[in-house]
Amino acid sequence: MKFKMNKELKYISVAGYGSTGSSAVVNLLEELTSCHVVGGEFRFIQDPDGLEDLCSNLTNSWGWVRSDAFVRRFIKYTDIIGRDPHYFQFGERLDILFNNKFFKYRDEFLSEIIDTTWNGYWFYHDYHERNFFEVFIERIKRYSARFGVQKHRIRSLTKKTDMYFVRHDIDSYFFAKAFIKKLFSELIGDLNKSIVLDQLILPYNRNKFELLFENLKQIVVDRDPRDVYLDAKNYNAYPITNDINTFISFYESVHLKEKLDLDDNVLTVQFEDLIYKYDEEKDKIFNFLGFENSQHINFKEKFNPDVSIKNTQTWLKPENSIYLNDIRMIESKLKEWCYDF
């Protein structure tokens, strides 16, 4: 192993189910001297083709050629989120965030897990990576057999790219954990601070993500489904809100996927409690994370319950009266998740 670092980092993941108020808890923790908050949603680890996806696929869905596809997808995804985009690109500027070390550490991580790199061809590349012009050229090459061109010559002319082989017995999680540690050490240096990230991991399947961290605490934020529904209607947060029945199915599904067991490293927070029972809920969060009230020096500068209260009981606003029938259906079918005001 090329990387060695003895310092133990502490990670706090704040997650929700979509429009449930995770940013409120992130803002609260931003007021503490003991926390370093990474701005915005940090989805690099949990999203499709992200770091956990790569490790999970290499561990549970391995195949000697499949490993090439998994690595290629990870490289393509990280090339995008790591870059500083111009007007005609997407990007998340992760390289800038991590002191221009994101790509350096990513490539070091890949060098640790990839056993062999070679210049080769697989039809998967044609299906997923060729543009219109490249497809046209490749098809011309293959049709040339009808004009007497030998097959080995056609194969030699077929476009080849770098391919990657990862051994089935490599512990990709081990090296991914070191990769994560190096990244976040760039942010906090030797400071004794917990790293707070919004959407670092999902609120379910937590056991998969724990393999990537040595010291991880998670806060899962939930919110009244009536307010979540109106958020979705007014801000187009989900593509399934044209029909109240599809929203109910969605909300129920994500909440029943994996009910959180009592765990010393997981805390469930109700968004409404953070507003209507602010002191009590704040103390609960601080106790869970091992923080002292003396570390809370920027009191209500980032999260003010007196301001955020406007985001509760939104169905009572006159402009939302047109959704009254939908609200009644939610109260009937999602009763156990409706907050008792």
KEKE-3310 file (N, C-alpha, C; in steps of 0.2 Angstrom, whole numbers, plus 5000, padded with zeros to 4 digits):
npx = (5004:5003:5000:4999:4992:4990:4981:4964:4949:4934:4918:4902:4887:4873:4857:4842:4826:4822:4818:4816:4823:4836:4846:4844:4849:4862:4865:4863:4874:4884:4886:4894:4910:4917:4915:4918:4910:4906:4901:4885:4877:4885:4888:4897:4901:4889:4881:4875:4888:4897:4909:4906:4898:4907:4915:4906:4901:4913:4916:4904:4898:4908:4917:4929:4929:4919:4924:4932:4922:4916:4926:4928:4916:4917:4928:4924:4913:4919:4928:4920:4913:4924:4929:4932:4919:4915:4904:4897:4897:4894:4899:4907:4917:4926:4940:4945:4939:4946:4959:4966:4969:4961:4960:4973:4973:4963:4968:4979:4972:4965:4976:4980:4970:4969:4974:4980:4982:4978:4978:4964:4949:4931:4915:4906:4911:4908:4894:4892:4901:4905:4903:4892:4900:4911:4905:4901:4913:4919:4909:4911:4924:4922:4913:4922:4927:4920:4926:4937:4947:4957:4952:4961:4967:4956:4953:4965:4963:4952:4946:4954:4955:4961:4960:4954:4959:4953:4958:4948:4950:4954:4954:4944:4937:4946:4956:4948:4944:4956:4958:4947:4951:4963:4958:4949:4958:4965:4956:4954:4967:4977:4968:4957:4943:4926:4920:4907:4894:4882:4871:4880:4880:4867:4851:4847:4852:4864:4874:4882:4889:4896:4908:4917:4922:4930:4925:4910:4896:4878:4865:4848:4836:4819:4802:4786:4774:4765:4770:4781:4776:4770:4781:4786:4777:4777:4790:4794:4801:4801:4799:4787:4775:4764:4753:4744:4743:4755:4764:4762:4765:4778:4783:4780:4787:4801:4802:4799:4808:4820:4818:4826:4836:4838:4853:4869:4876:4867:4855:4839:4830:4817:4811:4801:4802:4814:4811:4799:4803:4815:4827:4827:4828:4840:4849:4848:4854:4867:4872:4872:4882:4892:4896:4898:4888:4895:4903:4895:4894:4889:4876:4860:4863:4865:4855:4839:4825:4814:4813:4813:4801:4791:4791:4784:4768:4763:4752:4741:4742:4734:4736:4738:4727:4720:4725:4719:4711:4721:4729:4721:4721:4734:4734:4726:4732:4746:4747:4755:4766:4763:4765:4761:4754)
npy = (4994:5011:5022:5030:5035:5040:5048:5049:5052:5060:5058:5065:5062:5069:5065:5064:5060:5066:5082:5083:5091:5090:5100:5109:5103:5102:5116:5120:5113:5119:5130:5127:5127:5115:5109:5105:5110:5104:5113:5112:5098:5083:5071:5061:5049:5041:5041:5034:5025:5031:5031:5021:5013:5008:5000:4991:4984:4979:4970:4962:4959:4954:4951:4947:4955:4963:4971:4980:4988:4993:5001:5010:5017:5023:5032:5040:5046:5053:5061:5071:5076:5081:5091:5109:5116:5124:5135:5126:5113:5101:5100:5098:5103:5097:5095:5107:5110:5100:5106:5105:5091:5081:5073:5068:5060:5051:5044:5038:5029:5021:5015:5007:4997:4992:4979:4976:4985:4987:4989:4987:4979:4979:4975:4982:4995:5000:5001:5010:5021:5026:5039:5046:5047:5039:5026:5025:5024:5012:5003:5003:4998:4984:4980:4979:4966:4960:4963:4957:4960:4954:4945:4947:4958:4968:4967:4972:4985:4990:5001:5003:5005:5010:4997:4989:4978:4971:4961:4948:4946:4958:4970:4982:4991:4994:5001:5012:5018:5023:5032:5041:5046:5053:5063:5071:5075:5085:5095:5098:5097:5097:5100:5098:5093:5088:5082:5087:5082:5085:5073:5063:5049:5036:5036:5023:5006:5006:4998:4995:5007:5009:5002:5010:5019:5024:5030:5035:5044:5046:5056:5056:5064:5067:5072:5080:5072:5079:5092:5089:5084:5095:5103:5096:5098:5111:5115:5105:5094:5080:5068:5061:5067:5071:5063:5060:5047:5041:5048:5045:5031:5032:5039:5031:5019:5023:5025:5013:5005:5002:5001:5011:5003:5004:5011:5015:5024:5030:5043:5048:5062:5073:5085:5095:5094:5100:5113:5116:5111:5116:5118:5106:5097:5101:5098:5085:5081:5086:5079:5066:5067:5070:5083:5099:5112:5124:5124:5129:5143:5152:5156:5152:5158:5152:5142:5146:5143:5151:5157:5146:5140:5144:5134:5124:5116:5120:5117:5124:5136:5149:5148:5135:5128:5122:5109:5102:5090:5081:5082:5077:5063:5060:5061:5051:5039:5040:5041:5037:5045:5058:5073:5077:5091)
npz = (5000:4996:5003:5018:5033:5049:5056:5062:5055:5057:5051:5047:5041:5033:5029:5019:5013:5001:4999:5013:5022:5026:5024:5034:5046:5042:5041:5055:5061:5055:5063:5073:5081:5080:5069:5051:5038:5022:5008:4999:4991:4993:4983:4977:4982:4984:4973:4957:4948:4956:4970:4979:4972:4962:4970:4976:4964:4959:4970:4971:4959:4950:4935:4923:4912:4914:4925:4918:4912:4924:4930:4919:4919:4931:4930:4919:4925:4936:4930:4925:4936:4943:4936:4932:4925:4909:4900:4892:4898:4911:4928:4944:4951:4960:4960:4962:4974:4983:4984:4971:4970:4968:4956:4956:4968:4965:4953:4959:4968:4958:4952:4962:4963:4950:4941:4928:4913:4897:4879:4870:4864:4865:4862:4870:4872:4859:4860:4871:4870:4857:4845:4832:4820:4823:4824:4811:4803:4809:4805:4791:4791:4795:4785:4775:4773:4764:4752:4751:4761:4774:4789:4800:4797:4797:4811:4816:4812:4819:4831:4846:4864:4880:4892:4907:4920:4935:4948:4956:4969:4975:4988:4986:4994:5004:4999:4994:5005:5010:5000:5002:5014:5011:5003:5011:5021:5015:5016:5030:5036:5050:5059:5072:5068:5065:5049:5040:5029:5017:5011:5010:5011:5008:5015:5017:5016:5023:5028:5018:5014:5026:5025:5019:5028:5043:5055:5056:5057:5056:5052:5049:5041:5042:5036:5036:5025:5019:5017:5010:4998:4993:4991:4981:4971:4968:4965:4957:4961:4960:4947:4948:4952:4946:4948:4963:4968:4964:4970:4984:4983:4980:4992:5002:4999:4999:5013:5018:5014:5021:5037:5049:5061:5079:5083:5088:5080:5071:5069:5069:5064:5066:5055:5059:5073:5075:5073:5081:5093:5097:5106:5113:5103:5097:5107:5108:5096:5097:5108:5103:5094:5101:5105:5113:5121:5122:5111:5101:5094:5085:5086:5079:5067:5055:5054:5058:5068:5069:5056:5048:5051:5042:5032:5036:5038:5025:5018:5022:5017:5007:4993:4991:4992:4982:4982:4991:4991:4988:4999:5009:5005:5007:5021:5025:5019:5022:5035:5047:5045:5046:5054:5071:5074)
capx = (5000:5007:4997:4999:4990:4987:4975:4957:4945:4927:4913:4895:4883:4866:4854:4835:4822:4820:4814:4814:4826:4843:4850:4843:4853:4869:4866:4864:4881:4889:4887:4899:4917:4920:4913:4920:4905:4907:4895:4881:4876:4891:4885:4902:4901:4883:4878:4877:4895:4902:4914:4903:4895:4912:4917:4901:4901:4919:4915:4898:4896:4914:4919:4935:4928:4915:4928:4933:4916:4915:4931:4927:4911:4919:4933:4920:4909:4923:4931:4915:4912:4930:4932:4929:4916:4913:4897:4894:4899:4893:4905:4906:4923:4929:4947:4946:4938:4951:4966:4969:4972:4956:4962:4979:4972:4959:4972:4983:4967:4964:4983:4981:4966:4969:4980:4982:4979:4980:4975:4960:4943:4926:4909:4903:4914:4904:4888:4892:4906:4906:4899:4890:4905:4915:4901:4901:4919:4920:4905:4914:4930:4919:4910:4927:4928:4917:4930:4944:4951:4957:4949:4966:4968:4951:4954:4970:4961:4947:4948:4955:4956:4964:4955:4956:4957:4954:4957:4942:4951:4956:4949:4943:4935:4951:4959:4944:4944:4962:4957:4943:4954:4967:4954:4947:4963:4966:4951:4955:4974:4978:4962:4952:4936:4922:4918:4900:4893:4875:4870:4886:4878:4860:4848:4846:4858:4870:4880:4887:4893:4901:4914:4921:4923:4932:4922:4905:4889:4873:4859:4843:4830:4812:4798:4779:4773:4761:4774:4786:4772:4769:4787:4787:4772:4778:4797:4796:4807:4801:4795:4781:4770:4758:4747:4745:4745:4762:4768:4761:4769:4785:4785:4779:4792:4807:4802:4798:4814:4824:4817:4832:4836:4842:4860:4873:4879:4862:4850:4833:4828:4811:4812:4797:4805:4820:4808:4795:4806:4822:4832:4827:4831:4847:4853:4848:4859:4874:4873:4873:4888:4897:4898:4896:4885:4900:4905:4889:4895:4886:4869:4855:4866:4864:4848:4834:4819:4809:4813:4811:4794:4787:4791:4779:4760:4762:4745:4736:4742:4728:4737:4738:4720:4718:4728:4716:4709:4727:4731:4717:4723:4740:4733:4723:4737:4753:4745:4760:4772:4761:4767:4756:4755)
capy = (5000:5017:5028:5029:5041:5038:5052:5046:5057:5059:5060:5066:5062:5071:5063:5064:5056:5071:5088:5082:5096:5089:5106:5112:5100:5104:5123:5120:5110:5124:5135:5124:5127:5108:5106:5108:5109:5105:5116:5109:5091:5079:5064:5058:5042:5037:5041:5029:5026:5034:5027:5015:5009:5004:4995:4986:4980:4974:4965:4958:4958:4954:4947:4949:4960:4968:4975:4985:4992:4997:5006:5015:5021:5027:5037:5045:5050:5057:5066:5076:5080:5084:5097:5115:5117:5130:5136:5120:5107:5100:5098:5099:5107:5093:5095:5114:5109:5097:5108:5102:5084:5076:5068:5065:5054:5046:5040:5034:5024:5017:5012:5002:4992:4989:4974:4976:4990:4985:4992:4982:4981:4975:4978:4987:5001:5003:5003:5016:5026:5028:5044:5044:5046:5033:5020:5024:5022:5005:4998:5002:4993:4978:4978:4978:4959:4958:4965:4953:4962:4948:4947:4949:4965:4971:4967:4977:4992:4991:5006:5000:5010:5007:4992:4988:4972:4971:4955:4947:4946:4964:4973:4989:4995:4996:5007:5017:5021:5027:5038:5046:5050:5058:5069:5076:5078:5091:5101:5100:5097:5094:5103:5093:5095:5083:5084:5087:5082:5084:5067:5059:5042:5036:5034:5016:5002:5010:4994:4995:5013:5009:4999:5015:5024:5021:5034:5038:5045:5048:5059:5055:5069:5066:5078:5078:5070:5084:5097:5086:5084:5102:5105:5093:5101:5118:5115:5100:5090:5073:5068:5057:5071:5073:5059:5059:5040:5039:5051:5041:5025:5034:5041:5024:5015:5025:5025:5006:5001:4999:5005:5011:5000:5008:5011:5021:5028:5033:5047:5051:5069:5076:5092:5099:5095:5105:5120:5117:5109:5118:5117:5099:5093:5103:5095:5078:5080:5087:5073:5060:5068:5071:5090:5103:5118:5129:5125:5132:5150:5156:5154:5154:5162:5148:5139:5150:5140:5156:5158:5140:5138:5145:5129:5119:5116:5124:5115:5129:5143:5149:5146:5128:5125:5118:5103:5100:5083:5077:5082:5072:5056:5059:5060:5044:5033:5040:5044:5036:5049:5065:5076:5079:5098)
capz = (5000:4995:5007:5025:5037:5055:5059:5061:5053:5059:5046:5049:5035:5035:5023:5019:5008:4996:5001:5020:5027:5028:5024:5041:5051:5040:5043:5062:5062:5052:5068:5078:5080:5080:5062:5045:5033:5015:5005:4994:4992:4991:4981:4974:4985:4984:4966:4952:4945:4961:4973:4982:4966:4959:4975:4976:4958:4959:4975:4971:4952:4946:4929:4921:4907:4918:4929:4914:4912:4930:4930:4914:4921:4937:4927:4915:4930:4940:4925:4924:4943:4946:4932:4933:4919:4906:4899:4889:4902:4918:4933:4951:4953:4965:4960:4965:4981:4986:4983:4965:4972:4967:4951:4958:4972:4961:4949:4964:4970:4953:4951:4968:4962:4943:4940:4921:4909:4890:4873:4868:4861:4868:4859:4875:4870:4854:4862:4876:4869:4850:4842:4825:4815:4824:4822:4803:4801:4811:4801:4785:4791:4795:4778:4770:4772:4757:4747:4751:4766:4778:4796:4805:4795:4800:4818:4818:4811:4824:4836:4853:4869:4886:4895:4914:4923:4942:4951:4960:4976:4978:4993:4984:4999:5008:4995:4993:5012:5010:4995:5005:5019:5008:5000:5016:5025:5011:5018:5037:5038:5056:5063:5076:5067:5061:5043:5039:5022:5015:5006:5009:5010:5007:5022:5018:5014:5027:5029:5012:5015:5032:5023:5016:5033:5050:5060:5052:5061:5051:5054:5044:5042:5039:5036:5035:5018:5016:5015:5005:4992:4990:4988:4974:4966:4967:4963:4952:4964:4958:4941:4949:4956:4942:4951:4970:4970:4962:4976:4990:4982:4981:4999:5006:4997:5002:5020:5021:5011:5026:5043:5053:5068:5084:5081:5091:5075:5067:5073:5065:5066:5062:5053:5062:5079:5075:5073:5086:5099:5094:5111:5115:5097:5096:5113:5106:5090:5100:5113:5098:5090:5106:5105:5119:5119:5122:5104:5097:5095:5080:5087:5074:5061:5049:5055:5063:5067:5068:5049:5044:5052:5036:5028:5039:5037:5019:5015:5025:5014:5003:4987:4991:4994:4976:4983:4997:4991:4988:5006:5013:5003:5011:5028:5025:5017:5025:5042:5052:5044:5046:5060:5075:5076)
cpx = (5004:5005:4997:4997:4987:4981:4968:4953:4938:4922:4906:4891:4876:4862:4846:4832:4820:4816:4812:4818:4832:4847:4849:4848:4861:4870:4867:4871:4886:4890:4891:4906:4920:4918:4916:4914:4907:4901:4892:4881:4883:4889:4890:4902:4895:4880:4880:4884:4900:4906:4911:4900:4901:4914:4912:4901:4907:4919:4910:4896:4902:4914:4925:4935:4924:4919:4930:4928:4915:4920:4930:4922:4913:4924:4929:4916:4913:4927:4926:4914:4918:4932:4928:4925:4915:4906:4893:4895:4895:4899:4903:4912:4927:4937:4949:4945:4943:4958:4970:4972:4967:4958:4968:4977:4967:4963:4977:4978:4966:4971:4983:4976:4966:4975:4983:4979:4982:4976:4971:4953:4937:4919:4905:4905:4910:4898:4887:4896:4907:4901:4897:4895:4910:4912:4901:4907:4920:4915:4908:4920:4927:4916:4916:4929:4925:4921:4937:4948:4951:4955:4954:4967:4963:4951:4960:4968:4955:4949:4948:4957:4959:4958:4958:4954:4959:4953:4951:4944:4954:4951:4949:4941:4941:4955:4955:4944:4950:4961:4952:4947:4959:4963:4952:4952:4966:4962:4953:4962:4974:4973:4958:4945:4932:4920:4911:4898:4885:4874:4876:4885:4870:4857:4846:4852:4865:4876:4885:4892:4898:4907:4919:4924:4925:4927:4916:4899:4884:4867:4854:4837:4824:4807:4791:4778:4769:4765:4779:4782:4771:4775:4788:4783:4774:4785:4799:4802:4807:4797:4788:4775:4764:4752:4749:4746:4752:4766:4768:4765:4776:4787:4785:4785:4799:4808:4801:4804:4818:4823:4823:4831:4839:4849:4864:4876:4874:4857:4845:4831:4822:4812:4808:4799:4810:4817:4804:4797:4813:4827:4832:4830:4838:4851:4854:4854:4866:4876:4875:4880:4894:4900:4895:4893:4890:4903:4901:4890:4892:4878:4864:4857:4864:4857:4844:4827:4813:4808:4810:4804:4789:4786:4787:4772:4759:4755:4740:4737:4737:4730:4738:4732:4718:4721:4724:4714:4715:4730:4727:4719:4729:4739:4730:4728:4744:4752:4751:4766:4770:4762:4761:4757:4751)
cpy = (5006:5022:5026:5035:5038:5042:5049:5052:5055:5062:5060:5066:5064:5069:5064:5060:5060:5076:5087:5087:5094:5095:5110:5110:5102:5112:5124:5118:5115:5130:5133:5125:5120:5105:5109:5106:5110:5107:5112:5102:5088:5072:5060:5050:5038:5037:5035:5030:5029:5029:5020:5010:5005:4999:4989:4981:4976:4969:4960:4956:4957:4949:4951:4955:4965:4973:4981:4990:4997:5002:5012:5020:5026:5033:5042:5049:5055:5062:5072:5080:5083:5090:5103:5117:5123:5130:5130:5113:5107:5099:5101:5102:5103:5094:5102:5113:5105:5099:5106:5095:5079:5070:5065:5059:5049:5042:5036:5028:5019:5012:5006:4996:4988:4985:4975:4981:4988:4989:4987:4984:4976:4979:4983:4994:5004:5005:5009:5022:5029:5034:5042:5043:5040:5026:5019:5021:5014:5001:4997:4997:4986:4975:4976:4971:4957:4959:4962:4955:4956:4950:4950:4956:4970:4972:4972:4984:4994:4996:5002:5006:5006:5003:4991:4981:4972:4964:4954:4947:4952:4967:4981:4994:4998:5002:5013:5021:5026:5033:5043:5050:5055:5064:5074:5078:5084:5097:5103:5100:5094:5097:5097:5094:5089:5086:5082:5087:5081:5078:5063:5051:5042:5034:5027:5012:5004:5005:4993:5001:5013:5006:5004:5020:5021:5024:5038:5038:5048:5051:5059:5060:5067:5072:5076:5077:5076:5090:5095:5086:5090:5105:5102:5096:5108:5119:5110:5096:5083:5073:5064:5060:5073:5069:5058:5052:5038:5042:5047:5034:5027:5035:5035:5020:5016:5024:5017:5002:4998:5003:5005:5008:5005:5006:5017:5026:5031:5037:5049:5057:5071:5083:5097:5100:5100:5112:5121:5115:5110:5116:5109:5095:5094:5099:5087:5076:5081:5082:5067:5061:5069:5078:5094:5109:5124:5130:5128:5140:5155:5155:5157:5158:5159:5145:5143:5147:5145:5158:5152:5138:5139:5139:5123:5121:5121:5122:5120:5135:5143:5147:5139:5124:5121:5111:5099:5092:5078:5076:5077:5065:5055:5057:5053:5038:5034:5043:5043:5041:5057:5067:5078:5086:5099)
cpz = (5000:5000:5014:5029:5043:5058:5057:5060:5055:5054:5049:5042:5037:5028:5024:5013:5002:4999:5009:5024:5029:5029:5031:5046:5049:5042:5051:5064:5060:5058:5073:5076:5078:5073:5056:5040:5026:5011:5000:4996:4989:4989:4977:4976:4984:4978:4962:4949:4950:4964:4976:4977:4963:4964:4976:4970:4958:4964:4974:4964:4947:4940:4926:4916:4910:4922:4925:4913:4918:4931:4925:4916:4926:4934:4923:4920:4934:4936:4925:4931:4946:4942:4934:4926:4916:4904:4896:4892:4908:4922:4940:4955:4959:4965:4963:4973:4985:4984:4976:4966:4970:4962:4953:4963:4969:4957:4954:4966:4964:4952:4957:4966:4955:4943:4934:4917:4902:4885:4870:4865:4864:4865:4864:4874:4864:4856:4867:4874:4862:4848:4835:4820:4816:4822:4814:4801:4803:4807:4794:4785:4791:4788:4773:4769:4766:4751:4747:4756:4771:4785:4800:4803:4798:4807:4820:4817:4816:4829:4843:4858:4875:4890:4902:4917:4930:4944:4955:4967:4979:4982:4991:4989:5004:5005:4994:5000:5012:5005:4998:5010:5017:5006:5006:5021:5021:5014:5025:5039:5045:5061:5066:5075:5063:5054:5042:5031:5021:5010:5005:5007:5010:5014:5023:5015:5017:5027:5024:5012:5021:5030:5021:5022:5040:5055:5057:5057:5056:5055:5048:5046:5039:5040:5034:5028:5015:5013:5009:4998:4989:4988:4981:4969:4964:4964:4958:4954:4962:4951:4942:4952:4952:4945:4958:4972:4969:4968:4982:4989:4983:4989:5003:5005:5000:5010:5023:5018:5016:5033:5047:5060:5073:5083:5084:5086:5070:5071:5068:5068:5062:5061:5057:5070:5080:5075:5079:5093:5098:5100:5112:5109:5096:5101:5111:5100:5093:5104:5108:5095:5095:5107:5111:5117:5118:5115:5099:5098:5090:5080:5083:5069:5055:5049:5060:5062:5066:5060:5046:5046:5046:5031:5031:5038:5031:5016:5017:5022:5008:4996:4986:4992:4988:4977:4989:4997:4991:4995:5010:5011:5007:5018:5030:5024:5020:5032:5047:5051:5045:5053:5064:5078:5082)
residu = (MET:LYS:PHE:LYS:MET:ASN:LYS:GLU:LEU:LYS:TYR:ILE:SER:VAL:ALA:GLY:TYR:GLY:SER:THR:GLY:SER:SER:ALA:VAL:VAL:ASN:LEU:LEU:GLU:GLU:LEU:THR:SER:CYS:HIS:VAL:VAL:GLY:GLY:GLU:PHE:ARG:PHE:ILE:GLN:ASP:PRO:ASP:GLY:LEU:GLU:ASP:LEU:CYS:SER:ASN:LEU:THR:ASN:SER:TRP:GLY:TRP:VAL:ARG:SER:ASP:ALA:PHE:VAL:ARG:ARG:PHE:ILE:LYS:TYR:THR:ASP:ILE:ILE:GLY:ARG:ASP:PRO:HIS:TYR:PHE:GLN:PHE:GLY:GLU:ARG:LEU:ASP:ILE:LEU:PHE:ASN:ASN:LYS:PHE:PHE:LYS:TYR:ARG:ASP:GLU:PHE:LEU:SER:GLU:ILE:ILE:ASP:THR:THR:TRP:ASN:GLY:TYR:TRP:PHE:TYR:HIS:ASP:TYR:HIS:GLU:ARG:ASN:PHE:PHE:GLU:VAL:PHE:ILE:GLU:ARG:ILE:LYS:ARG:TYR:SER:ALA:ARG:PHE:GLY:VAL:GLN:LYS:HIS:ARG:ILE:ARG:SER:LEU:THR:LYS:LYS:THR:ASP:MET:TYR:PHE:VAL:ARG:HIS:ASP:ILE:ASP:SER:TYR:PHE:PHE:ALA:LYS:ALA:PHE:ILE:LYS:LYS:LEU:PHE:SER:GLU:LEU:ILE:GLY:ASP:LEU:ASN:LYS:SER:ILE:VAL:LEU:ASP:GLN:LEU:ILE:LEU:PRO:TYR:ASN:ARG:ASN:LYS:PHE:GLU:LEU:LEU:PHE:GLU:ASN:LEU:LYS:GLN:ILE:VAL:VAL:ASP:ARG:ASP:PRO:ARG:ASP:VAL:TYR:LEU:ASP:ALA:LYS:ASN:TYR:ASN:ALA:TYR:PRO:ILE:THR:ASN:ASP:ILE:ASN:THR:PHE:ILE:SER:PHE:TYR:GLU:SER:VAL:HIS:LEU:LYS:GLU:LYS:LEU:ASP:LEU:ASP:ASP:ASN:VAL:LEU:THR:VAL:GLN:PHE:GLU:ASP:LEU:ILE:TYR:LYS:TYR:ASP:GLU:GLU:LYS:ASP:LYS:ILE:PHE:ASN:PHE:LEU:GLY:PHE:GLU:ASN:SER:GLN:HIS:ILE:ASN:PHE:LYS:GLU:LYS:PHE:ASN:PRO:ASP:VAL:SER:ILE:LYS:ASN:THR:GLN:THR:TRP:LEU:LYS:PRO:GLU:ASN:SER:ILE:TYR:LEU:ASN:ASP:ILE:ARG:MET:ILE:GLU:SER:LYS:LEU:LYS:GLU:TRP:CYS:TYR:ASP:PHE)
# end
